[in-house]
């Protein structure tokens, strides 16, 4: 079935590939307590494996002075979420100051690593991410975080629209179920970015 789908997309002309640019950055999406600790939030799942893989990438990136950008969701009041919160009412718990908004401590974010707060799915929507990337000369993003079908996908679509080549790290992004994870990896690979894995990213960064 997968080979049949690949052939259908190939016949339709979805055959292009994005090269890694001259300056990569690491984009970590929504690895917050409210998404990684199921005991504290209905939106959370066990993404321990994906967090671990991300920490491996972050360690190498820090060693190589590769810029890192964290993005998460948070609201001063629920009106800031507009109709997005109407669609996903459980987002109401992500009020600034709540522990749920904080990044998973396993990421060991450093003070000089930006943590941008967004109100919607995309890491670019209403944040300074695009201007930050441009100001630092970043042209390629290795993307980790959650969820594959939600905020990761939305951010990848916006990344290519803003001119940044997105590389989704397949074992460092996760979803609440396998089906949306796999289908969205396939779709992103076909239309919006490239799919890689942690070992490939580590190998690339080692030679950077």
N, C-alpha and C positions, 0 to 999 in steps of 0.2 A: 504493500500500500504506500509506504513512504517513497519507494523508488518511483512508483507511478506518479505521485504528487510532484516529486522533483522533476520528472520529465515534463509534466504539464507546465510547470513554472519555467523550465528551460526553454520549452517551445514558445512560450509567451515572451521570451526575451529578458527574463530575470537572471542575467548571467554576469553582471558586473561585479567587480571586487574592489574594495577600498584598500589602499596601501596605508601602512602605518606612517605617520608623518615624521617631522623632525623633532617635535617636542611633545611627549605624551603627558597626560595627567591622569590621576586616579579619581573617579567619581563614585562616592559611596552614598547610596540612597536608602533612607528610612530604616537604617539599623538602629532603631530606638527601642527603649524598654517596652513601649506600648505595642511594638511589633515582634519583639523577640522573647518576651517573657509571658507565656500563656497563663501563668498564675495571676497576672495583674491586668490583663486586657483581653476582651473577646476577639480583638483583631489580631492578636499575637499567635504565632506558631513556633514550633521548635526549629529554628534556623541555625542551630549550633554548628553544623557542618559548613554552611555557607559563611558564617561569621569567622570560623577558624581559617578558611581559605582566604578570606579577605584580610585577616590579620597577617597572614604570610606575605601577601602582596604589599600591605602597608609597611611592613618591616623592610622589605627590599627597596621600596620606593623611598623611604626615609634614608636608608643607607646611600642611595644614589641621588638624593636631592631632587626627586621627582615631586612636583606639586600635588598635594592631596586636597580634595574638596569634599566636605560632608554636607549633605542636605537632608532635612527632616521636616515633618509637618508640625505646625503649632499655631495656636490662635490666642489672641488676647481676649476675644469674646467670639461667640459662635457666629455672629453676623458676618465676620470676616470670611467665613467659609461659603457664603452665598448658597446657591442651590446644590453645591457639591456635598455639603453637610446634610441637606435634605435627602440626598440619594444614599448617603452612608452616615446615618445618625450616630453611629458609635464613634465617629471622629470628634464628637462633642467633648470627649474626655481629654483631648489633646490641648489642654489649656496651658499657656506659658506659665511656668512655675511648677507644673506637675512633674513628678518623676517619670511619667510616661513619655514625656517629650525628650528626656535626656538620652544621649547616645548610649548604646550598650558599652559598659566599661571595658569589655574585652578588646575593644578597638583601640583603647589607650590614646585617644585623640590628644594631640599636643596643642598648647595655646596658640601657636602661630598657624594652625590649620583651620581655615574657615569652616564655620558651621552655619549654613544658611537655612533660614526658616521659610518654608513655602506654605501656601494655603490650598494648593490644588495638586494634581497628580504630577505634573512635569516639574523637574528640578529647575527649569528655566522660567516657569510661569510666575511673574511677579517678583523674581529674585535678581540679584546682580551677577548671577553665574556667568552669563555670556560675556559681560564686560570684564569680569575677573579673568576668564580664560583668555580673552583677547589681550588684555594688558600684560599677561605673563607669557604670551606667545604660544599658548597651548593650541595644538591643532588636532590632537588625537585623544580620545578618552577611553580608558579601560573602566568599564562600568560594572559595579557590584551592587548588591542590595536586594530590596524587596519592594513590591512583588513583581515577578517577571511579567505578568499580564497587566499589571496596573502602572505603578509609578516608574518602574524600570522602562517598560515599553514607551510610555508617554515621554520620558526624558530622552530616550534614544531617537524617537521621531523628531523631537525638537532639536536635538543635537545636530542631526544631519541637515535640518532646515536652517540652522544657524551657521553651518559650514564647519562643524567639528566632526571628525570621523569617529563614530562610536564602535567600540569593540566590547561586546557583552561577554563577560567571563561566566561561562555556563555553569560551572560548579560553585560559583560565588554569588549567584542570584538564586532566589527561591520563590516558591508560590505555595498556596495552601493545598494544592492538589497537583498531581503529575500532569494531567491532561492540559490545563491551561499553561503550565510551565513549558511543556514540550511544543505545543502548538504555537505559542508566541515566540519561542526561540526560532522555530522554523520560519515564521512570518517575518521576524526581524531580519533574519539572515537573507531572506529573499528580497527584501525591499529597502531596509533602512540602515543596516550595519553589517558587521561581521561577528561571527561567534568564535570564541577562543576558550581556553581553559587556564586554570591557575598555573600549571606547569609551563605552558607556553609563555605566559606573561612573565613569570620569574626568569625564564631563560632569556627572553628579550631584554628585560631590565638589567640582567647581570652583565650584558654586553654594552649597555648604554654608556 
